[in-house]
Amino acid sequence: MIQMNAETDNVILCGDTCNMSEISFARLKKAALDVAGSRTLDNASAGSISCAILPDKGNIYTGISVNTVAMNICAEQSAVFAMVAACES
């Protein structure tokens, strides 16, 4: 999983062990950057952090952070929701 901070362009590769190829890393980074970027919504902000997940089947799922008065959703949670909605784990 790669987490991108759109404001600082920092990349964090999550996980203790990683056998990820440079091609996979580049695909994940591009996917995370494609959805990154702060958005201001009515009483909410979104997208300041983005995340990309690459499960075993090879599909990439992305997510962004969403912050409202009522709730905060992490980019990682958002990406996991997208992956689970597609019936992958």
BELQUI-V506441 format. One record per residue. N is the residue number from 1. RES is the residue in three letters. PHI is phi in radians with two decimals (* if undefined). D_LAST is the distance of its C-alpha to the last C-alpha in Angstrom with 1 decimal. Layout:
# BELQUI-V506441
n: [N N]
res: [RES RES]
phi: [PHI PHI]
d_last: [D_LAST D_LAST]
This chain:
# BELQUI-V506441
n: [1 2 3 4 5 6 7 8 9 10 11 12 13 14 15 16 17 18 19 20 21 22 23 24 25 26 27 28 29 30 31 32 33 34 35 36 37 38 39 40 41 42 43 44 45 46 47 48 49 50 51 52 53 54 55 56 57 58 59 60 61 62 63 64 65 66 67 68 69 70 71 72 73 74 75 76 77 78 79 80 81 82 83 84 85 86 87 88 89]
res: [MET ILE GLN MET ASN ALA GLU THR ASP ASN VAL ILE LEU CYS GLY ASP THR CYS ASN MET SER GLU ILE SER PHE ALA ARG LEU LYS LYS ALA ALA LEU ASP VAL ALA GLY SER ARG THR LEU ASP ASN ALA SER ALA GLY SER ILE SER CYS ALA ILE LEU PRO ASP LYS GLY ASN ILE TYR THR GLY ILE SER VAL ASN THR VAL ALA MET ASN ILE CYS ALA GLU GLN SER ALA VAL PHE ALA MET VAL ALA ALA CYS GLU SER]
phi: [* -2.04 -1.98 -1.97 -1.82 -1.10 -1.33 -2.01 1.03 -1.36 -2.07 -2.14 -1.63 -1.54 2.03 -1.29 -2.08 -2.57 -1.92 -1.34 -1.34 -1.10 -1.16 -1.09 -1.08 -1.10 -1.11 -1.14 -1.08 -1.09 -1.10 -1.15 -1.18 -1.09 -1.74 -1.25 2.25 -1.16 -2.21 -1.86 -1.96 -1.02 1.01 -2.70 -2.29 -2.67 1.49 -1.20 -2.27 -2.21 -2.52 -2.31 -2.07 -2.12 -1.31 -1.00 -1.26 1.65 -1.42 -1.79 -2.06 -2.08 -2.68 -2.26 -1.29 -2.34 -2.17 -2.22 -1.11 -1.49 -2.75 -2.25 -2.04 -1.27 -1.04 -1.10 -1.08 -1.04 -1.18 -1.13 -1.00 -1.10 -1.14 -1.17 -1.07 -1.56 1.11 -2.03 -2.54]
d_last: [12.8 16.2 18.0 21.2 24.1 26.0 29.2 29.5 27.3 26.0 22.9 20.9 18.6 16.4 15.8 18.5 18.1 17.5 18.2 17.6 20.3 22.5 21.4 17.7 19.0 21.4 18.9 16.7 20.0 21.3 18.4 18.7 22.4 22.4 21.1 23.0 26.3 27.7 28.4 30.8 30.3 32.6 32.4 29.1 27.9 24.7 23.3 25.1 21.9 19.0 15.7 13.7 10.2 9.9 6.8 8.4 9.2 11.4 10.8 11.7 10.9 13.8 15.1 18.5 20.3 22.2 25.2 27.5 30.1 28.1 24.6 22.8 19.2 17.9 16.6 13.5 13.0 13.7 11.3 8.4 10.1 10.3 6.7 6.2 9.7 8.9 6.9 3.8 0.0]
